[in-house]
């Protein structure tokens, strides 16, 4: 399986296909290049994150694996720098909190990388070594699994009470422990837990095993090299790594179509906001009105152009630390740094004038379709907006409530007038009624 997947990666790299446009047909073409071309094998790769039928997820996983492979191959012979850059990329993409790599030389264990905050003294290393000597298999568990308690002996080496999702993979050479990779995520607040991308299970274990195997193989190759690159080469390498890391961060935190923050990026920014000493902030929840008319009548390609155009308008009304987010489909969020909700309302309402100034994007669509259009007034695109704020000492807990209030306000508008902006506190009695 490992060789088949690497062959698929090589095919994608040679064809230089942008991963975001690789289609279901492309995957079948790719499999025809393999020794054992079979759709089930491709679907096995796509099972990462528990989704057999989500080809988009498979493309993203292959995209990351290709980038990860190139990054590691360009990381030189310094083992620590190699692992450090690889771990940084992995954590950016999957949102894990801790990563530990243990290597063995003449049966002596050494933590060559450890950002868990747990000091790996001899007793802890011996405990981990003893466990995998007795149980030479991968460990996959989470707080949601019934088998969690059965791994208490291993989890107790770390902060067991805080661990939410845990993965450990041992690697053997001639039946002797050679390396162990351990990574885990800690318990999150309720508002953020669902956004944690690292939720490994037996279904996607093979994918993570492959990812880590490329790192283990790279370390072995580095050991075989004697000469260390000159300082100029290292500086060049760091520039390349920086570019690749930026790409991985972009994949993890930004929407590919609009360039706005995605959900993961939004929750990362929320983390920044709540760590700062601030009184609060405001949130606008936006849903496009009559976007379906544009999609149905002019096609999804035109719909994508309209999404990008309106995303630009949302981005342009942001100031300072305000951020615009594509929350999903034709839903958007704007996080305003101010906690003055009237000020936030005044800002976001500018979008109505901007949409009208753009003639509801009709001129842009005419240029794309090379024909004139007449869109009825009641079908011209607009948006409904609900606004709420987050105040108080515990901003982390308040964000969930703020999103719900803004969402309830939004859909009250959708059910009544549409094309309006309202504040939760102004209409909450009507919403509750």
Secondary structure, DSSP 8 states (H G I E B T S, - for coil): -HHHHHHHHHHHHHHT--GGG--HHHHHHHHTTSTT--HHHHHHHTTGGG-SS-HHHHHHHHHHHHHHHHHHHTS-S-HHHHHHHHHHHHHHHH--SEEEEEEEETTEEEEEEE-SS----HHHHHHHHHHHHH--S-EEEETTSTTGGGGHHHHTTS-GGGEEEEEEEEEEETTEEEEEEEEEEE---HHHHTT------TTTHHHHHHHHHHHHHHHHHHHT--S---HHHHHHHHHHHHHHHHHHHHHHHB-TTT-SB-HHHHHHHHHHHHHS--SEEEEEEEEEESHHHHHHHH-HHHHHHHHHHHHHHHHHT--TT-EEEEEETTEEEEEES---HHHHHHHHTHHHHHHHHTGGGHHHHHHHHTS-----GGGS-EEEEEEEEEESS-HHHHHHHHHHHHHHHHHHHHHTT-S-EEEHHHHHHHHH-
